[in-house]
Amino acid sequence: MTRRYALYWLPTPGCPLEAFGRSVLGYDTASGEAVAHPAGLGELAAVNAGARVYGFHATLKAPMRLAPGVTEADLVVAARGLATAHPPVALGPLRVAALGRFLALVPEAPPPELGLLAAECVAALEPLRAPLTESERAKRRPERLDPRGRALLDRWGYPHVFEAFRFHMTLTDALPEPDRDGWHRRLAEAYAASGREPVTIDAICLLTQDAGGPFRLLARLPFGASHG
């Protein structure tokens, strides 16, 4: 499998949110190492194995292959240019919520600037993205999308962009309905105990994936920095 890249937001290393997220998923994208689940939540390993591959993150540009002739260095330059020109985005507090069948952290009151940031990330890296293969498109389940969703998928390689974007940080895989409320309560309690605090996006992160393995952090790009 060709290497894939994604543009994510990751919490600041060492902050309470970062520690909470990597412990819930049991994986650290920076080190590539396993992390112990929170006390009393060891069963998480059985309900978020799929999410663990991606690490604790919010998607800004979905995983993609690079177009022919585009290099990793080209991608880093493009992402740096985006970060250098961008001001911080204040998200405010997050909460545990059900998004369909899975649980995630979402902003209590998403600011307009958040959707604009996501749209900029999608558009800025689009020229570097290889077109979807038929198998990649099929994995997005286009038959389950409405016409607008299929149009977004075919144009941008991902259906949840622009007006369909919703900032979220996945905590579980799809859960059976009888289990959802229990996990919602337990994760909300764990999040509250972690020292939940207002969140600001002040950097974007490039991650890589090889041969279907877990994503690893490639570069953290602070907003407004010159990068030397």
C-alpha positions, 0 to 999 in steps of 0.5 A: 500500500502506498504511503498516505498522509493526513492533515490533523489537529493534535492537542499540544504535547503534554496537555491534559487533553492530549494525555486523555486522548492517547490513553483512551485510544491506547496509542501515541502518534508521536512515539508510535508506542502503546499507551495504557488505558485509563484506570477502570477502562481497560475494555476500551481496547475492544471498542476502539481498535479501528480508531486507534490506527489513526490516533487521537486527532481531528481531521482537517484533510482526510488521508490521501496519497500524493499525486504523481511527481509530488514529494513529501517535501512538497507537502510539508512546504504547502502545509507550512505555508498554510500554518504560517499565515493562520491565526489561532482558532479558539474552540472553547470547551469540548464534550463527549457526544454520540455521532451516529454510532460512535463517540467523540469529543466535539466543541460545545459551540463551534466558532465560524472560524473553525469551518473556515480553517477546515475549508482552507486545509482541504483546498490548500492541499488538494493540488497535491492529492492523487485521485481516489482509486475505485477501491478507495472510493468504495471504502467511503460507501458512496451508496450511503451518501446523498447526491451532494455527499457523492459530489464532495467525495468525487471532487475532494476525495472525502464527503465530510468537507465544507458544509458537511464538516464537523470537528470531532475527535473520535474515541470509539468505533461504532458501538451497538446501541445497547452499549452506547449510553454506558460508554458515553457516561464512562468516557464523559466521567473520565474526560471530566476527571482529566481536567477538561479545559477550553481548547485553542487550535494553534498548530496543524500536524502532518501524519503518515501511514505505511502499509495500513499501519498506524499513523505517525506524526511527521511534522507539527506546524505552529500557526504564525511561526516563520519555521526558520 
